[in-house]
Amino acid sequence: MQAKQRNIVGGSEWAVEASRLTKQFGDEIAVNELSFQVPKGTIFGFIGPSGSGKTTTIRLLTGIYSPTEGKVVVLGSPPNKFSPFMRGKIGYMPQLFVLYPDLSVWENLNFSASLYGQALFGRKKQLKSVLEFVELYPHRNKLVRNISGGMQRRLSLASTLVHRPELIFLDEPTGGIDPVLRRKIWDHFRELREHGRTLFVTTQYVGEAAYCDYVGVMANGRLLIVATPEELRRRAFGGDVIDLQTGEDISWNHIAQLQKLPFVRGRISLLPGRTYRLTVDNASTALPELIQWGQERNINVESTKEYIPPFDDVFVALVQNLGDENGSQGEKE
């Protein structure tokens, strides 16, 4: 996996390096031999269903858990050897709310800032800025037990960002947050990335993979694949997907001819409105060739365009395809 060309701070281009990372609780293997690297200055998304091992992985990377096997290095150090200075470079937003219900929103955030040793000078301005970002500044004097679950989630995010960490671990940061604010939060994540921060984000919202630079797909404690969002789409469907729409129905003979074109992969699906969906090696080169193919056969091609599958479909296809591959390998062994 190649990192984007960004300014690399420190002696390594990797913010996180995990090798055969495994965590077992009794007879249950929660995380099974994960190996991956997170480039500095990127957003690394960890997607998968509930119970797939995402939260356990974050707890291993932050030093809350020690691995049963394997090793992990975060910002150049094993998490179990972090100094207070190193911990100050890291922000961690857990999945569950852990702040104080009998303190106000402002008091909770101020307490978090003091835990990280943030200087009093300029702190008020920083607290206001972070609360405005999560749209909680008008509610700053409310007791936390009197605000909604979604607002508590936003306060947790504010507490994670208040000390301007270099590496930020976010476990389901947009859970329970409305779509408009969710988009705004991701816009801010990308802004943090552009300022050199590294973000490791777990999510059950598979569509959020599109906001990430790299995505790790988890299922049943295993890391199935790490790739860019575009690479994931191509891996899931075997190439690019194109919708070909014609002015009239085309014959089965023409469909068979279309199927045999050298750049077409897999089966052709017939959709409503005389639209034929097919997978090709490369959309940019296939589109003009499909138009020419139709002209040579006097087929009225009304439109050809690349179809971008939603990441929910990508995730389902990946889990199925990679699961089948792992099953086949297991049978051979």
Phi and psi in degrees as a GROMACS rama.xvg file:
@    title "Ramachandran Plot"
@    xaxis  label "Phi"
@    yaxis  label "Psi"
@TYPE xy
-95.2461  132.521  GLN-2
-77.3334  152.703  ALA-3
-66.6484  153.867  LYS-4
-74.8713  101.045  GLN-5
-133.067  166.928  ARG-6
-68.9801  122.26  ASN-7
-98.1756  123.226  ILE-8
-100.859  132.763  VAL-9
91.7977  -171.638  GLY-10
-85.9673  -4.88499  GLY-11
-135.411  149.964  SER-12
-82.1803  -5.97047  GLU-13
-102.105  132.642  TRP-14
-80.7971  -35.069  ALA-15
-136.224  135.348  VAL-16
-132.456  118.005  GLU-17
-119.619  136.911  ALA-18
-132.414  114.35  SER-19
50.0426  41.7549  ARG-20
-71.0104  124.377  LEU-21
-135.545  139.031  THR-22
-134.231  124.555  LYS-23
-121.031  133.878  GLN-24
-114.462  104.743  PHE-25
62.1892  -123.015  GLY-26
-89.6325  -4.5244  ASP-27
-97.5843  127.744  GLU-28
-95.0653  107.019  ILE-29
-80.8437  -36.2411  ALA-30
-133.461  127.448  VAL-31
-121.467  98.8426  ASN-32
53.9324  57.9593  GLU-33
-82.2076  132.176  LEU-34
-132.596  121.693  SER-35
-165.26  166.299  PHE-36
-132.889  142.187  GLN-37
-113.97  112.041  VAL-38
-65.7114  144.666  PRO-39
-64.3522  147.453  LYS-40
73.2025  28.1359  GLY-41
-131.651  165.898  THR-42
-103.687  118.88  ILE-43
-109.184  113.003  PHE-44
-93.991  138.28  GLY-45
-117.798  105.671  PHE-46
-112.966  150.246  ILE-47
164.87  162.001  GLY-48
-70.1396  166.713  PRO-49
-58.1322  134.874  SER-50
87.2651  6.44747  GLY-51
-83.473  -10.9323  SER-52
112.447  7.99791  GLY-53
-65.8173  -49.4385  LYS-54
-66.3201  -39.9604  THR-55
-59.7525  -39.6465  THR-56
-62.1554  -46.5364  THR-57
-60.4433  -39.3494  ILE-58
-68.0793  -28.8123  ARG-59
-71.3541  -40.0081  LEU-60
-71.7599  -26.9615  LEU-61
-95.1072  -2.93393  THR-62
87.7834  4.56254  GLY-63
-67.3733  -40.7183  ILE-64
-109.237  150.055  TYR-65
-99.5746  139.812  SER-66
-68.3904  145.867  PRO-67
-70.6968  -40.6222  THR-68
-144.816  165.538  GLU-69
83.645  -175.896  GLY-70
-145.497  160.207  LYS-71
-144.407  141.231  VAL-72
-126.649  127.647  VAL-73
-123.431  121.438  VAL-74
50.742  37.6913  LEU-75
88.2818  -0.420059  GLY-76
-135.168  148.46  SER-77
-65.8397  137.456  PRO-78
-56.2182  -31.6625  PRO-79
-75.1626  -2.97682  ASN-80
-117.964  16.9145  LYS-81
-61.3265  133.913  PHE-82
-84.531  164.612  SER-83
-55.4917  -35.4254  PRO-84
-64.0456  -42.9677  PHE-85
-65.4692  -41.2197  MET-86
-63.8306  -28.2405  ARG-87
-68.9227  -15.0167  GLY-88
-86.5682  -5.11407  LYS-89
-117.951  139.127  ILE-90
-116.472  141.904  GLY-91
-137.759  119.693  TYR-92
-105.863  107.363  MET-93
-73.9911  166.79  PRO-94
-71.65  -33.2711  GLN-95
-99.6356  148.658  LEU-96
-72.4363  128.189  PHE-97
-128.003  14.4956  VAL-98
-87.9346  -173.477  LEU-99
-100.987  115.201  TYR-100
-67.8303  -23.7428  PRO-101
-93.8799  5.2022  ASP-102
-104.676  158.171  LEU-103
-75.3823  168.699  SER-104
-56.6151  -47.6677  VAL-105
-63.7691  -43.4002  TRP-106
-64.0255  -39.7928  GLU-107
-61.6189  -45.4765  ASN-108
-68.1605  -39.1331  LEU-109
-64.036  -37.6418  ASN-110
-64.8923  -42.9695  PHE-111
-61.0016  -41.9661  SER-112
-62.5349  -38.9687  ALA-113
-68.953  -34.0495  SER-114
-61.4718  -34.1837  LEU-115
-87.9427  6.29079  TYR-116
72.6946  24.2457  GLY-117
-69.2259  131.632  GLN-118
-61.6167  148.412  ALA-119
-65.3386  -34.5071  LEU-120
-67.4552  120.407  PHE-121
85.7164  -4.04312  GLY-122
-67.7405  -42.0082  ARG-123
-58.5393  -41.156  LYS-124
-64.5184  -41.4264  LYS-125
-66.639  -41.4088  GLN-126
-61.6991  -43.2781  LEU-127
-62.8389  -42.022  LYS-128
-62.0874  -44.872  SER-129
-68.7832  -40.7841  VAL-130
-67.1145  -35.3497  LEU-131
-65.5455  -37.9774  GLU-132
-60.5649  -44.1916  PHE-133
-89.2239  9.2758  VAL-134
59.2666  43.6446  GLU-135
-118.889  -2.06943  LEU-136
-58.5837  -40.3649  TYR-137
-64.8477  -16.9263  PRO-138
-106.159  16.2849  HIS-139
-61.8698  -25.8496  ARG-140
-95.3312  0.0258754  ASN-141
-78.438  143.453  LYS-142
-67.5525  142.064  LEU-143
-62.5925  -31.5176  VAL-144
-68.9141  -12.6033  ARG-145
-102.101  4.88424  ASN-146
-106.694  162.606  ILE-147
-71.948  166.714  SER-148
-61.4907  -38.9083  GLY-149
-64.1806  -38.1739  GLY-150
-69.0239  -36.2181  MET-151
-63.0302  -36.6704  GLN-152
-64.2399  -41.1196  ARG-153
-67.3814  -34.0946  ARG-154
-66.9971  -38.8425  LEU-155
-59.5845  -41.2735  SER-156
-64.1606  -43.1257  LEU-157
-60.1809  -41.6269  ALA-158
-65.6314  -28.7219  SER-159
-73.7478  -32.6039  THR-160
-95.6379  -9.44076  LEU-161
-63.0303  -29.5532  VAL-162
-97.8268  12.2971  HIS-163
55.6145  59.7635  ARG-164
-69.7608  155.372  PRO-165
-79.3478  -37.5761  GLU-166
-124.25  126.869  LEU-167
-122.619  120.431  ILE-168
-100.708  125.372  PHE-169
-129.193  112.461  LEU-170
-99.1508  104.667  ASP-171
54.8988  55.4981  GLU-172
-67.0872  -23.4184  PRO-173
-105.343  11.6119  THR-174
-63.8573  128.971  GLY-175
76.3013  12.5528  GLY-176
-108.434  140.561  ILE-177
-66.6048  155.111  ASP-178
-57.8442  -34.7425  PRO-179
-66.1466  -48.9263  VAL-180
-68.6745  -33.3678  LEU-181
-58.3736  -44.4457  ARG-182
-64.554  -40.807  ARG-183
-62.6795  -40.1396  LYS-184
-62.8084  -42.4384  ILE-185
-66.9898  -34.1777  TRP-186
-61.0484  -39.5897  ASP-187
-69.7691  -37.5883  HIS-188
-57.5355  -43.6571  PHE-189
-67.5839  -32.4598  ARG-190
-65.5431  -41.9817  GLU-191
-60.1428  -41.8438  LEU-192
-60.0367  -42.6404  ARG-193
-65.3232  -20.1857  GLU-194
-93.9437  15.3707  HIS-195
91.5925  1.8725  GLY-196
-77.4394  154.916  ARG-197
-113.709  133.593  THR-198
-124.001  130.918  LEU-199
-114.932  109.604  PHE-200
-121.141  123.196  VAL-201
-96.7005  147.3  THR-202
-159.046  147.315  THR-203
-94.1732  -11.4429  GLN-204
-80.7742  92.7994  TYR-205
-59.2044  -31.9481  VAL-206
-61.8576  -20.4487  GLY-207
-70.8848  -9.93502  GLU-208
-58.8588  -28.6818  ALA-209
-64.1226  -21.7858  ALA-210
-84.4496  -8.57355  TYR-211
-95.8364  157.456  CYS-212
-80.9776  -41.3479  ASP-213
-133.474  150.961  TYR-214
-134.314  129.994  VAL-215
-103.981  129.619  GLY-216
-102.289  119.954  VAL-217
-106.773  144.365  MET-218
-157.956  127.485  ALA-219
54.2898  41.8941  ASN-220
79.8171  -0.284224  GLY-221
-113.26  146.874  ARG-222
-91.0132  109.886  LEU-223
-76.4322  -38.5785  LEU-224
-165.497  149.715  ILE-225
-125.266  125.962  VAL-226
-162.948  172.603  ALA-227
-73.7652  160.937  THR-228
-55.0524  -41.3489  PRO-229
-65.2604  -41.2294  GLU-230
-64.5093  -34.5723  GLU-231
-63.6639  -43.3232  LEU-232
-60.3089  -45.7219  ARG-233
-65.6104  -38.1639  ARG-234
-67.3607  -38.399  ARG-235
-67.2398  -38.3804  ALA-236
-112.464  4.23837  PHE-237
78.4166  14.7283  GLY-238
150.152  -160.128  GLY-239
-85.6788  154.684  ASP-240
-112.704  133.118  VAL-241
-126.288  140.495  ILE-242
-105.619  122.831  ASP-243
-109.733  117.427  LEU-244
-110.923  131.75  GLN-245
-116.259  159.631  THR-246
-74.8059  -21.6355  GLY-247
-144.975  163.934  GLU-248
-61.4405  142.489  ASP-249
-104.75  154.551  ILE-250
-72.6032  160.828  SER-251
-64.0544  -29.2964  TRP-252
-63.8931  -41.8538  ASN-253
-68.0862  -37.4803  HIS-254
-62.4667  -40.509  ILE-255
-64.18  -38.8011  ALA-256
-64.94  -41.878  GLN-257
-60.9181  -39.7234  LEU-258
-62.6229  -29.6464  GLN-259
-89.2444  -3.30795  LYS-260
-60.0932  139.709  LEU-261
-63.0791  -22.752  PRO-262
-96.0525  -0.153  PHE-263
-92.9538  135.525  VAL-264
-120.536  141.472  ARG-265
69.1798  -168.335  GLY-266
-81.3794  154.804  ARG-267
-99.2418  130.882  ILE-268
-102.694  137.153  SER-269
-95.8087  120.431  LEU-270
-107.087  166.011  LEU-271
-59.088  153.181  PRO-272
78.6455  30.436  GLY-273
52.0017  46.7664  ARG-274
-111.615  131.226  THR-275
-114.986  119.929  TYR-276
-99.9141  126.201  ARG-277
-139.193  153.222  LEU-278
-100.16  134.104  THR-279
-128.844  164.782  VAL-280
-62.4172  -47.5193  ASP-281
-148.566  122.377  ASN-282
-64.5789  -39.8865  ALA-283
-63.6749  -34.0752  SER-284
-89.3303  -27.5371  THR-285
-75.5223  -33.9136  ALA-286
-57.1623  -52.033  LEU-287
-66.4178  -31.9276  PRO-288
-67.8219  -35.19  GLU-289
-68.3053  -38.675  LEU-290
-62.405  -44.1298  ILE-291
-64.1683  -40.3268  GLN-292
-58.2047  -43.6538  TRP-293
-67.0212  -40.7867  GLY-294
-62.5653  -39.9119  GLN-295
-65.9298  -20.1589  GLU-296
-112.691  13.5851  ARG-297
56.4075  36.3391  ASN-298
-95.8019  128.063  ILE-299
-77.5576  95.6363  ASN-300
-86.8148  107.224  VAL-301
-78.0731  -34.6724  GLU-302
-161.487  149.6  SER-303
-135.496  127.976  THR-304
-150.704  151.98  LYS-305
-74.0187  137.171  GLU-306
-102.854  127.587  TYR-307
-101.091  103.856  ILE-308
-63.9398  140.648  PRO-309
-64.1642  151.912  PRO-310
-68.5712  -19.7168  PHE-311
-61.1697  -43.8266  ASP-312
-67.9638  -38.0932  ASP-313
-61.0907  -45.1304  VAL-314
-63.0659  -45.7956  PHE-315
-60.3722  -44.7998  VAL-316
-65.3931  -40.2228  ALA-317
-63.4635  -48.4831  LEU-318
-60.2026  -41.301  VAL-319
-67.055  -48.7242  GLN-320
-64.9182  -47.8476  ASN-321
-71.835  -31.9352  LEU-322
-64.1157  -40.7387  GLY-323
-64.1331  -39.9472  ASP-324
-63.7452  -44.8121  GLU-325
-64.2789  -37.0699  ASN-326
-65.3785  -39.9954  GLY-327
-65.6918  -40.5631  SER-328
-64.2418  -39.644  GLN-329
-63.184  -37.838  GLY-330
-67.0391  -37.1364  GLU-331
-67.3411  -36.6753  LYS-332
